[in-house]
């Protein structure tokens, strides 16, 4: 459907179309969803997937360090946990 990408490798097509890899797009979407959860803009609650870290010393002055403790199967496949 796009001209001039026929016969090119995946990396060449990404460069030609100025796109990120699938892994980068998934990571960006995951970070966006975590941000929305923190701000209360998501249908998911933050405490469903993680908790805030009680160790304030390691957060460099902010209180938004998250600890991921998987209690659901979906958390096993959440790419930020890798």
PDB file of N, CA, C and O in Angstrom:
ATOM      1  N   UNK A   1       0.813  -1.193   0.000  1.00  0.00           N
ATOM      2  CA  UNK A   1       0.000   0.000   0.000  1.00  0.00           C
ATOM      3  C   UNK A   1       0.858   1.261   0.000  1.00  0.00           C
ATOM      4  O   UNK A   1       0.371   2.344  -0.322  1.00  0.00           O
ATOM      5  N   UNK A   2       2.127   1.124   0.358  1.00  0.00           N
ATOM      6  CA  UNK A   2       3.028   2.269   0.362  1.00  0.00           C
ATOM      7  C   UNK A   2       4.036   2.073  -0.751  1.00  0.00           C
ATOM      8  O   UNK A   2       4.609   0.993  -0.891  1.00  0.00           O
ATOM      9  N   UNK A   3       4.255   3.103  -1.540  1.00  0.00           N
ATOM     10  CA  UNK A   3       5.189   3.018  -2.659  1.00  0.00           C
ATOM     11  C   UNK A   3       6.632   2.994  -2.178  1.00  0.00           C
ATOM     12  O   UNK A   3       6.951   3.528  -1.116  1.00  0.00           O
ATOM     13  N   UNK A   4       7.491   2.378  -2.958  1.00  0.00           N
ATOM     14  CA  UNK A   4       8.945   2.373  -2.785  1.00  0.00           C
ATOM     15  C   UNK A   4       9.441   1.620  -1.554  1.00  0.00           C
ATOM     16  O   UNK A   4      10.569   1.866  -1.125  1.00  0.00           O
ATOM     17  N   UNK A   5       8.672   0.728  -0.970  1.00  0.00           N
ATOM     18  CA  UNK A   5       9.170  -0.073   0.150  1.00  0.00           C
ATOM     19  C   UNK A   5       9.176  -1.559  -0.186  1.00  0.00           C
ATOM     20  O   UNK A   5       9.555  -2.387   0.642  1.00  0.00           O
ATOM     21  N   UNK A   6       8.763  -1.888  -1.381  1.00  0.00           N
ATOM     22  CA  UNK A   6       8.709  -3.278  -1.794  1.00  0.00           C
ATOM     23  C   UNK A   6      10.121  -3.840  -1.923  1.00  0.00           C
ATOM     24  O   UNK A   6      10.985  -3.232  -2.555  1.00  0.00           O
ATOM     25  N   UNK A   7      10.346  -4.996  -1.322  1.00  0.00           N
ATOM     26  CA  UNK A   7      11.642  -5.651  -1.412  1.00  0.00           C
ATOM     27  C   UNK A   7      12.666  -5.156  -0.401  1.00  0.00           C
ATOM     28  O   UNK A   7      13.797  -5.642  -0.392  1.00  0.00           O
ATOM     29  N   UNK A   8      12.305  -4.210   0.443  1.00  0.00           N
ATOM     30  CA  UNK A   8      13.232  -3.699   1.449  1.00  0.00           C
ATOM     31  C   UNK A   8      13.093  -4.498   2.736  1.00  0.00           C
ATOM     32  O   UNK A   8      12.058  -5.115   2.990  1.00  0.00           O
ATOM     33  N   UNK A   9      14.154  -4.480   3.550  1.00  0.00           N
ATOM     34  CA  UNK A   9      14.111  -5.166   4.832  1.00  0.00           C
ATOM     35  C   UNK A   9      13.240  -4.366   5.804  1.00  0.00           C
ATOM     36  O   UNK A   9      12.861  -3.226   5.535  1.00  0.00           O
ATOM     37  N   UNK A  10      12.938  -4.991   6.931  1.00  0.00           N
ATOM     38  CA  UNK A  10      12.112  -4.347   7.954  1.00  0.00           C
ATOM     39  C   UNK A  10      12.750  -3.040   8.418  1.00  0.00           C
ATOM     40  O   UNK A  10      12.076  -2.014   8.518  1.00  0.00           O
ATOM     41  N   UNK A  11      14.049  -3.083   8.700  1.00  0.00           N
ATOM     42  CA  UNK A  11      14.748  -1.893   9.175  1.00  0.00           C
ATOM     43  C   UNK A  11      14.757  -0.780   8.120  1.00  0.00           C
ATOM     44  O   UNK A  11      14.600   0.395   8.453  1.00  0.00           O
ATOM     45  N   UNK A  12      14.938  -1.150   6.854  1.00  0.00           N
ATOM     46  CA  UNK A  12      14.925  -0.162   5.778  1.00  0.00           C
ATOM     47  C   UNK A  12      13.539   0.457   5.612  1.00  0.00           C
ATOM     48  O   UNK A  12      13.419   1.656   5.361  1.00  0.00           O
ATOM     49  N   UNK A  13      12.502  -0.350   5.751  1.00  0.00           N
ATOM     50  CA  UNK A  13      11.136   0.177   5.660  1.00  0.00           C
ATOM     51  C   UNK A  13      10.841   1.139   6.808  1.00  0.00           C
ATOM     52  O   UNK A  13      10.232   2.189   6.602  1.00  0.00           O
ATOM     53  N   UNK A  14      11.274   0.777   8.020  1.00  0.00           N
ATOM     54  CA  UNK A  14      11.076   1.674   9.160  1.00  0.00           C
ATOM     55  C   UNK A  14      11.773   3.001   8.931  1.00  0.00           C
ATOM     56  O   UNK A  14      11.207   4.063   9.191  1.00  0.00           O
ATOM     57  N   UNK A  15      13.006   2.939   8.443  1.00  0.00           N
ATOM     58  CA  UNK A  15      13.766   4.167   8.192  1.00  0.00           C
ATOM     59  C   UNK A  15      13.126   4.996   7.082  1.00  0.00           C
ATOM     60  O   UNK A  15      13.063   6.221   7.179  1.00  0.00           O
ATOM     61  N   UNK A  16      12.660   4.343   6.047  1.00  0.00           N
ATOM     62  CA  UNK A  16      12.035   5.040   4.924  1.00  0.00           C
ATOM     63  C   UNK A  16      10.737   5.726   5.354  1.00  0.00           C
ATOM     64  O   UNK A  16      10.448   6.841   4.919  1.00  0.00           O
ATOM     65  N   UNK A  17       9.963   5.063   6.201  1.00  0.00           N
ATOM     66  CA  UNK A  17       8.680   5.601   6.645  1.00  0.00           C
ATOM     67  C   UNK A  17       8.780   6.421   7.928  1.00  0.00           C
ATOM     68  O   UNK A  17       7.782   6.950   8.417  1.00  0.00           O
ATOM     69  N   UNK A  18       9.998   6.522   8.468  1.00  0.00           N
ATOM     70  CA  UNK A  18      10.261   7.278   9.703  1.00  0.00           C
ATOM     71  C   UNK A  18       9.394   6.782  10.854  1.00  0.00           C
ATOM     72  O   UNK A  18       8.732   7.561  11.540  1.00  0.00           O
ATOM     73  N   UNK A  19       9.416   5.456  11.049  1.00  0.00           N
ATOM     74  CA  UNK A  19       8.649   4.816  12.106  1.00  0.00           C
ATOM     75  C   UNK A  19       9.580   4.192  13.136  1.00  0.00           C
ATOM     76  O   UNK A  19      10.744   3.920  12.846  1.00  0.00           O
ATOM     77  N   UNK A  20       9.061   3.967  14.342  1.00  0.00           N
ATOM     78  CA  UNK A  20       9.786   3.260  15.397  1.00  0.00           C
ATOM     79  C   UNK A  20       9.494   1.769  15.263  1.00  0.00           C
ATOM     80  O   UNK A  20       8.543   1.372  14.589  1.00  0.00           O
ATOM     81  N   UNK A  21      10.314   0.952  15.906  1.00  0.00           N
ATOM     82  CA  UNK A  21      10.071  -0.483  15.889  1.00  0.00           C
ATOM     83  C   UNK A  21       8.841  -0.806  16.724  1.00  0.00           C
ATOM     84  O   UNK A  21       8.368   0.023  17.502  1.00  0.00           O
ATOM     85  N   UNK A  22       8.330  -2.019  16.555  1.00  0.00           N
ATOM     86  CA  UNK A  22       7.160  -2.452  17.316  1.00  0.00           C
ATOM     87  C   UNK A  22       7.485  -2.442  18.807  1.00  0.00           C
ATOM     88  O   UNK A  22       6.648  -2.035  19.613  1.00  0.00           O
ATOM     89  N   UNK A  23       8.677  -2.879  19.186  1.00  0.00           N
ATOM     90  CA  UNK A  23       9.065  -2.900  20.594  1.00  0.00           C
ATOM     91  C   UNK A  23       9.059  -1.492  21.182  1.00  0.00           C
ATOM     92  O   UNK A  23       8.563  -1.284  22.289  1.00  0.00           O
ATOM     93  N   UNK A  24       9.610  -0.522  20.444  1.00  0.00           N
ATOM     94  CA  UNK A  24       9.617   0.868  20.918  1.00  0.00           C
ATOM     95  C   UNK A  24       8.203   1.424  21.044  1.00  0.00           C
ATOM     96  O   UNK A  24       7.905   2.148  21.994  1.00  0.00           O
ATOM     97  N   UNK A  25       7.328   1.090  20.089  1.00  0.00           N
ATOM     98  CA  UNK A  25       5.939   1.569  20.158  1.00  0.00           C
ATOM     99  C   UNK A  25       5.195   0.954  21.331  1.00  0.00           C
ATOM    100  O   UNK A  25       4.399   1.632  21.982  1.00  0.00           O
ATOM    101  N   UNK A  26       5.441  -0.321  21.611  1.00  0.00           N
ATOM    102  CA  UNK A  26       4.798  -0.966  22.759  1.00  0.00           C
ATOM    103  C   UNK A  26       5.285  -0.366  24.066  1.00  0.00           C
ATOM    104  O   UNK A  26       4.490  -0.126  24.974  1.00  0.00           O
ATOM    105  N   UNK A  27       6.595  -0.119  24.171  1.00  0.00           N
ATOM    106  CA  UNK A  27       7.135   0.505  25.380  1.00  0.00           C
ATOM    107  C   UNK A  27       6.537   1.885  25.594  1.00  0.00           C
ATOM    108  O   UNK A  27       6.185   2.237  26.720  1.00  0.00           O
ATOM    109  N   UNK A  28       6.418   2.674  24.527  1.00  0.00           N
ATOM    110  CA  UNK A  28       5.830   4.009  24.634  1.00  0.00           C
ATOM    111  C   UNK A  28       4.383   3.931  25.096  1.00  0.00           C
ATOM    112  O   UNK A  28       3.954   4.710  25.947  1.00  0.00           O
ATOM    113  N   UNK A  29       3.630   2.990  24.534  1.00  0.00           N
ATOM    114  CA  UNK A  29       2.231   2.827  24.930  1.00  0.00           C
ATOM    115  C   UNK A  29       2.112   2.379  26.381  1.00  0.00           C
ATOM    116  O   UNK A  29       1.226   2.841  27.101  1.00  0.00           O
ATOM    117  N   UNK A  30       2.996   1.484  26.816  1.00  0.00           N
ATOM    118  CA  UNK A  30       2.981   1.037  28.205  1.00  0.00           C
ATOM    119  C   UNK A  30       3.296   2.192  29.152  1.00  0.00           C
ATOM    120  O   UNK A  30       2.646   2.335  30.188  1.00  0.00           O
ATOM    121  N   UNK A  31       4.277   3.010  28.813  1.00  0.00           N
ATOM    122  CA  UNK A  31       4.617   4.165  29.644  1.00  0.00           C
ATOM    123  C   UNK A  31       3.463   5.164  29.691  1.00  0.00           C
ATOM    124  O   UNK A  31       3.182   5.748  30.737  1.00  0.00           O
ATOM    125  N   UNK A  32       2.805   5.355  28.563  1.00  0.00           N
ATOM    126  CA  UNK A  32       1.654   6.251  28.519  1.00  0.00           C
ATOM    127  C   UNK A  32       0.538   5.734  29.415  1.00  0.00           C
ATOM    128  O   UNK A  32      -0.099   6.511  30.126  1.00  0.00           O
ATOM    129  N   UNK A  33       0.297   4.422  29.387  1.00  0.00           N
ATOM    130  CA  UNK A  33      -0.766   3.848  30.211  1.00  0.00           C
ATOM    131  C   UNK A  33      -0.426   3.941  31.697  1.00  0.00           C
ATOM    132  O   UNK A  33      -1.311   4.206  32.510  1.00  0.00           O
ATOM    133  N   UNK A  34       0.832   3.729  32.066  1.00  0.00           N
ATOM    134  CA  UNK A  34       1.231   3.869  33.467  1.00  0.00           C
ATOM    135  C   UNK A  34       1.042   5.317  33.917  1.00  0.00           C
ATOM    136  O   UNK A  34       0.571   5.558  35.029  1.00  0.00           O
ATOM    137  N   UNK A  35       1.403   6.279  33.074  1.00  0.00           N
ATOM    138  CA  UNK A  35       1.196   7.687  33.402  1.00  0.00           C
ATOM    139  C   UNK A  35      -0.290   7.981  33.608  1.00  0.00           C
ATOM    140  O   UNK A  35      -0.666   8.663  34.562  1.00  0.00           O
ATOM    141  N   UNK A  36      -1.129   7.466  32.713  1.00  0.00           N
ATOM    142  CA  UNK A  36      -2.566   7.689  32.835  1.00  0.00           C
ATOM    143  C   UNK A  36      -3.108   7.060  34.113  1.00  0.00           C
ATOM    144  O   UNK A  36      -3.990   7.628  34.757  1.00  0.00           O
ATOM    145  N   UNK A  37      -2.584   5.881  34.490  1.00  0.00           N
ATOM    146  CA  UNK A  37      -3.003   5.242  35.726  1.00  0.00           C
ATOM    147  C   UNK A  37      -2.603   6.089  36.929  1.00  0.00           C
ATOM    148  O   UNK A  37      -3.381   6.231  37.872  1.00  0.00           O
ATOM    149  N   UNK A  38      -1.397   6.651  36.904  1.00  0.00           N
ATOM    150  CA  UNK A  38      -0.925   7.493  38.012  1.00  0.00           C
ATOM    151  C   UNK A  38      -1.770   8.757  38.157  1.00  0.00           C
ATOM    152  O   UNK A  38      -2.004   9.220  39.273  1.00  0.00           O
ATOM    153  N   UNK A  39      -2.221   9.308  37.054  1.00  0.00           N
ATOM    154  CA  UNK A  39      -3.004  10.539  37.074  1.00  0.00           C
ATOM    155  C   UNK A  39      -4.504  10.293  37.232  1.00  0.00           C
ATOM    156  O   UNK A  39      -5.284  11.242  37.310  1.00  0.00           O
ATOM    157  N   UNK A  40      -4.907   9.034  37.280  1.00  0.00           N
ATOM    158  CA  UNK A  40      -6.329   8.705  37.435  1.00  0.00           C
ATOM    159  C   UNK A  40      -7.128   8.856  36.159  1.00  0.00           C
ATOM    160  O   UNK A  40      -8.343   9.046  36.213  1.00  0.00           O
ATOM    161  N   UNK A  41      -6.473   8.775  35.011  1.00  0.00           N
ATOM    162  CA  UNK A  41      -7.141   8.961  33.723  1.00  0.00           C
ATOM    163  C   UNK A  41      -7.424   7.643  33.001  1.00  0.00           C
ATOM    164  O   UNK A  41      -7.956   7.647  31.891  1.00  0.00           O
ATOM    165  N   UNK A  42      -7.073   6.528  33.620  1.00  0.00           N
ATOM    166  CA  UNK A  42      -7.231   5.222  32.999  1.00  0.00           C
ATOM    167  C   UNK A  42      -8.380   4.467  33.663  1.00  0.00           C
ATOM    168  O   UNK A  42      -8.767   4.773  34.791  1.00  0.00           O
ATOM    169  N   UNK A  43      -8.910   3.492  32.960  1.00  0.00           N
ATOM    170  CA  UNK A  43      -9.949   2.651  33.548  1.00  0.00           C
ATOM    171  C   UNK A  43      -9.350   1.697  34.574  1.00  0.00           C
ATOM    172  O   UNK A  43     -10.062   1.209  35.452  1.00  0.00           O
ATOM    173  N   UNK A  44      -8.041   1.425  34.475  1.00  0.00           N
ATOM    174  CA  UNK A  44      -7.351   0.580  35.439  1.00  0.00           C
ATOM    175  C   UNK A  44      -6.888   1.413  36.620  1.00  0.00           C
ATOM    176  O   UNK A  44      -6.526   2.580  36.465  1.00  0.00           O
ATOM    177  N   UNK A  45      -6.901   0.819  37.779  1.00  0.00           N
ATOM    178  CA  UNK A  45      -6.377   1.483  38.966  1.00  0.00           C
ATOM    179  C   UNK A  45      -4.897   1.145  39.101  1.00  0.00           C
ATOM    180  O   UNK A  45      -4.480   0.034  38.773  1.00  0.00           O
ATOM    181  N   UNK A  46      -4.110   2.092  39.580  1.00  0.00           N
ATOM    182  CA  UNK A  46      -2.679   1.886  39.745  1.00  0.00           C
ATOM    183  C   UNK A  46      -2.396   0.733  40.702  1.00  0.00           C
ATOM    184  O   UNK A  46      -1.469  -0.044  40.474  1.00  0.00           O
ATOM    185  N   UNK A  47      -3.176   0.613  41.762  1.00  0.00           N
ATOM    186  CA  UNK A  47      -2.927  -0.434  42.747  1.00  0.00           C
ATOM    187  C   UNK A  47      -3.302  -1.830  42.249  1.00  0.00           C
ATOM    188  O   UNK A  47      -3.027  -2.812  42.938  1.00  0.00           O
ATOM    189  N   UNK A  48      -3.919  -1.946  41.080  1.00  0.00           N
ATOM    190  CA  UNK A  48      -4.210  -3.260  40.514  1.00  0.00           C
ATOM    191  C   UNK A  48      -2.950  -3.928  39.988  1.00  0.00           C
ATOM    192  O   UNK A  48      -2.854  -5.156  39.996  1.00  0.00           O
ATOM    193  N   UNK A  49      -1.977  -3.138  39.527  1.00  0.00           N
ATOM    194  CA  UNK A  49      -0.760  -3.693  38.945  1.00  0.00           C
ATOM    195  C   UNK A  49       0.495  -3.404  39.761  1.00  0.00           C
ATOM    196  O   UNK A  49       1.475  -4.140  39.647  1.00  0.00           O
ATOM    197  N   UNK A  50       0.495  -2.361  40.574  1.00  0.00           N
ATOM    198  CA  UNK A  50       1.710  -1.998  41.283  1.00  0.00           C
ATOM    199  C   UNK A  50       1.374  -1.235  42.554  1.00  0.00           C
ATOM    200  O   UNK A  50       0.216  -0.919  42.829  1.00  0.00           O
ATOM    201  N   UNK A  51       2.414  -0.949  43.316  1.00  0.00           N
ATOM    202  CA  UNK A  51       2.285  -0.127  44.512  1.00  0.00           C
ATOM    203  C   UNK A  51       3.363   0.931  44.483  1.00  0.00           C
ATOM    204  O   UNK A  51       4.361   0.783  43.777  1.00  0.00           O
ATOM    205  N   UNK A  52       3.176   1.995  45.238  1.00  0.00           N
ATOM    206  CA  UNK A  52       4.215   3.006  45.351  1.00  0.00           C
ATOM    207  C   UNK A  52       5.274   2.508  46.321  1.00  0.00           C
ATOM    208  O   UNK A  52       4.952   1.898  47.341  1.00  0.00           O
ATOM    209  N   UNK A  53       6.538   2.769  46.003  1.00  0.00           N
ATOM    210  CA  UNK A  53       7.651   2.318  46.828  1.00  0.00           C
ATOM    211  C   UNK A  53       7.710   3.129  48.108  1.00  0.00           C
ATOM    212  O   UNK A  53       7.620   4.356  48.077  1.00  0.00           O
ATOM    213  N   UNK A  54       7.861   2.446  49.234  1.00  0.00           N
ATOM    214  CA  UNK A  54       7.944   3.120  50.529  1.00  0.00           C
ATOM    215  C   UNK A  54       9.333   3.705  50.789  1.00  0.00           C
ATOM    216  O   UNK A  54       9.483   4.548  51.673  1.00  0.00           O
ATOM    217  N   UNK A  55      10.338   3.283  50.048  1.00  0.00           N
ATOM    218  CA  UNK A  55      11.705   3.752  50.225  1.00  0.00           C
ATOM    219  C   UNK A  55      11.886   5.090  49.525  1.00  0.00           C
ATOM    220  O   UNK A  55      12.293   5.132  48.364  1.00  0.00           O
ATOM    221  N   UNK A  56      11.591   6.172  50.211  1.00  0.00           N
ATOM    222  CA  UNK A  56      11.620   7.506  49.604  1.00  0.00           C
ATOM    223  C   UNK A  56      13.050   7.959  49.306  1.00  0.00           C
ATOM    224  O   UNK A  56      13.258   8.794  48.426  1.00  0.00           O
ATOM    225  N   UNK A  57      14.034   7.422  50.023  1.00  0.00           N
ATOM    226  CA  UNK A  57      15.423   7.840  49.807  1.00  0.00           C
ATOM    227  C   UNK A  57      15.881   7.575  48.382  1.00  0.00           C
ATOM    228  O   UNK A  57      16.654   8.364  47.838  1.00  0.00           O
ATOM    229  N   UNK A  58      15.434   6.500  47.765  1.00  0.00           N
ATOM    230  CA  UNK A  58      15.912   6.120  46.449  1.00  0.00           C
ATOM    231  C   UNK A  58      15.197   6.777  45.296  1.00  0.00           C
ATOM    232  O   UNK A  58      15.483   6.450  44.144  1.00  0.00           O
ATOM    233  N   UNK A  59      14.279   7.690  45.551  1.00  0.00           N
ATOM    234  CA  UNK A  59      13.496   8.268  44.459  1.00  0.00           C
ATOM    235  C   UNK A  59      13.967   9.657  44.049  1.00  0.00           C
ATOM    236  O   UNK A  59      13.304  10.309  43.242  1.00  0.00           O
ATOM    237  N   UNK A  60      15.088  10.127  44.579  1.00  0.00           N
ATOM    238  CA  UNK A  60      15.663  11.427  44.218  1.00  0.00           C
ATOM    239  C   UNK A  60      14.683  12.574  44.396  1.00  0.00           C
ATOM    240  O   UNK A  60      14.589  13.456  43.542  1.00  0.00           O
ATOM    241  N   UNK A  61      13.958  12.561  45.496  1.00  0.00           N
ATOM    242  CA  UNK A  61      13.114  13.693  45.822  1.00  0.00           C
ATOM    243  C   UNK A  61      11.675  13.622  45.370  1.00  0.00           C
ATOM    244  O   UNK A  61      10.914  14.552  45.633  1.00  0.00           O
ATOM    245  N   UNK A  62      11.271  12.561  44.704  1.00  0.00           N
ATOM    246  CA  UNK A  62       9.856  12.450  44.329  1.00  0.00           C
ATOM    247  C   UNK A  62       9.275  11.167  44.914  1.00  0.00           C
ATOM    248  O   UNK A  62      10.017  10.292  45.360  1.00  0.00           O
ATOM    249  N   UNK A  63       7.981  11.057  44.911  1.00  0.00           N
ATOM    250  CA  UNK A  63       7.316   9.913  45.550  1.00  0.00           C
ATOM    251  C   UNK A  63       6.631   9.000  44.538  1.00  0.00           C
ATOM    252  O   UNK A  63       5.719   8.260  44.905  1.00  0.00           O
ATOM    253  N   UNK A  64       7.046   9.035  43.284  1.00  0.00           N
ATOM    254  CA  UNK A  64       6.370   8.263  42.249  1.00  0.00           C
ATOM    255  C   UNK A  64       7.139   7.026  41.809  1.00  0.00           C
ATOM    256  O   UNK A  64       6.920   6.543  40.698  1.00  0.00           O
ATOM    257  N   UNK A  65       8.035   6.495  42.641  1.00  0.00           N
ATOM    258  CA  UNK A  65       8.723   5.261  42.286  1.00  0.00           C
ATOM    259  C   UNK A  65       7.754   4.106  42.466  1.00  0.00           C
ATOM    260  O   UNK A  65       7.170   3.942  43.537  1.00  0.00           O
ATOM    261  N   UNK A  66       7.582   3.306  41.423  1.00  0.00           N
ATOM    262  CA  UNK A  66       6.614   2.207  41.448  1.00  0.00           C
ATOM    263  C   UNK A  66       7.308   0.878  41.698  1.00  0.00           C
ATOM    264  O   UNK A  66       8.413   0.641  41.210  1.00  0.00           O
ATOM    265  N   UNK A  67       6.658   0.025  42.454  1.00  0.00           N
ATOM    266  CA  UNK A  67       7.093  -1.353  42.640  1.00  0.00           C
ATOM    267  C   UNK A  67       6.059  -2.234  41.957  1.00  0.00           C
ATOM    268  O   UNK A  67       4.866  -2.137  42.245  1.00  0.00           O
ATOM    269  N   UNK A  68       6.515  -3.093  41.054  1.00  0.00           N
ATOM    270  CA  UNK A  68       5.582  -3.997  40.391  1.00  0.00           C
ATOM    271  C   UNK A  68       5.618  -5.347  41.081  1.00  0.00           C
ATOM    272  O   UNK A  68       6.643  -6.029  41.094  1.00  0.00           O
ATOM    273  N   UNK A  69       4.497  -5.717  41.647  1.00  0.00           N
ATOM    274  CA  UNK A  69       4.317  -7.030  42.246  1.00  0.00           C
ATOM    275  C   UNK A  69       3.173  -7.695  41.497  1.00  0.00           C
ATOM    276  O   UNK A  69       2.014  -7.303  41.628  1.00  0.00           O
ATOM    277  N   UNK A  70       3.511  -8.685  40.727  1.00  0.00           N
ATOM    278  CA  UNK A  70       2.513  -9.313  39.861  1.00  0.00           C
ATOM    279  C   UNK A  70       1.557 -10.181  40.654  1.00  0.00           C
ATOM    280  O   UNK A  70       1.961 -11.128  41.329  1.00  0.00           O
ATOM    281  N   UNK A  71       0.293  -9.843  40.559  1.00  0.00           N
ATOM    282  CA  UNK A  71      -0.751 -10.650  41.172  1.00  0.00           C
ATOM    283  C   UNK A  71      -1.692 -11.205  40.115  1.00  0.00           C
ATOM    284  O   UNK A  71      -2.583 -11.997  40.421  1.00  0.00           O
ATOM    285  N   UNK A  72      -1.495 -10.792  38.888  1.00  0.00           N
ATOM    286  CA  UNK A  72      -2.335 -11.262  37.783  1.00  0.00           C
ATOM    287  C   UNK A  72      -1.444 -11.809  36.682  1.00  0.00           C
ATOM    288  O   UNK A  72      -0.271 -11.448  36.591  1.00  0.00           O
ATOM    289  N   UNK A  73      -1.994 -12.672  35.852  1.00  0.00           N
ATOM    290  CA  UNK A  73      -1.235 -13.216  34.740  1.00  0.00           C
ATOM    291  C   UNK A  73      -0.863 -12.144  33.728  1.00  0.00           C
ATOM    292  O   UNK A  73       0.182 -12.244  33.087  1.00  0.00           O
ATOM    293  N   UNK A  74      -1.698 -11.118  33.572  1.00  0.00           N
ATOM    294  CA  UNK A  74      -1.408 -10.083  32.580  1.00  0.00           C
ATOM    295  C   UNK A  74      -0.123  -9.340  32.939  1.00  0.00           C
ATOM    296  O   UNK A  74       0.553  -8.824  32.048  1.00  0.00           O
ATOM    297  N   UNK A  75       0.227  -9.274  34.218  1.00  0.00           N
ATOM    298  CA  UNK A  75       1.448  -8.574  34.625  1.00  0.00           C
ATOM    299  C   UNK A  75       2.700  -9.303  34.158  1.00  0.00           C
ATOM    300  O   UNK A  75       3.743  -8.676  33.970  1.00  0.00           O
ATOM    301  N   UNK A  76       2.613 -10.612  33.970  1.00  0.00           N
ATOM    302  CA  UNK A  76       3.779 -11.366  33.518  1.00  0.00           C
ATOM    303  C   UNK A  76       4.245 -10.871  32.161  1.00  0.00           C
ATOM    304  O   UNK A  76       5.431 -10.950  31.842  1.00  0.00           O
ATOM    305  N   UNK A  77       3.321 -10.363  31.364  1.00  0.00           N
ATOM    306  CA  UNK A  77       3.625  -9.986  29.994  1.00  0.00           C
ATOM    307  C   UNK A  77       3.701  -8.470  29.809  1.00  0.00           C
ATOM    308  O   UNK A  77       3.801  -7.993  28.679  1.00  0.00           O
ATOM    309  N   UNK A  78       3.654  -7.719  30.889  1.00  0.00           N
ATOM    310  CA  UNK A  78       3.753  -6.268  30.845  1.00  0.00           C
ATOM    311  C   UNK A  78       5.205  -5.920  30.567  1.00  0.00           C
ATOM    312  O   UNK A  78       6.069  -6.275  31.369  1.00  0.00           O
ATOM    313  N   UNK A  79       5.516  -5.239  29.468  1.00  0.00           N
ATOM    314  CA  UNK A  79       6.900  -5.094  29.011  1.00  0.00           C
ATOM    315  C   UNK A  79       7.760  -4.238  29.927  1.00  0.00           C
ATOM    316  O   UNK A  79       8.984  -4.328  29.837  1.00  0.00           O
ATOM    317  N   UNK A  80       7.194  -3.413  30.805  1.00  0.00           N
ATOM    318  CA  UNK A  80       8.022  -2.610  31.703  1.00  0.00           C
ATOM    319  C   UNK A  80       8.666  -3.449  32.776  1.00  0.00           C
ATOM    320  O   UNK A  80       9.636  -3.013  33.395  1.00  0.00           O
ATOM    321  N   UNK A  81       8.162  -4.631  33.013  1.00  0.00           N
ATOM    322  CA  UNK A  81       8.664  -5.495  34.077  1.00  0.00           C
ATOM    323  C   UNK A  81       9.892  -6.265  33.620  1.00  0.00           C
ATOM    324  O   UNK A  81      10.651  -6.740  34.465  1.00  0.00           O
ATOM    325  N   UNK A  82      10.116  -6.407  32.343  1.00  0.00           N
ATOM    326  CA  UNK A  82      11.205  -7.223  31.808  1.00  0.00           C
ATOM    327  C   UNK A  82      12.534  -6.895  32.389  1.00  0.00           C
ATOM    328  O   UNK A  82      13.536  -7.510  32.023  1.00  0.00           O
TER     329      UNK A  82
END
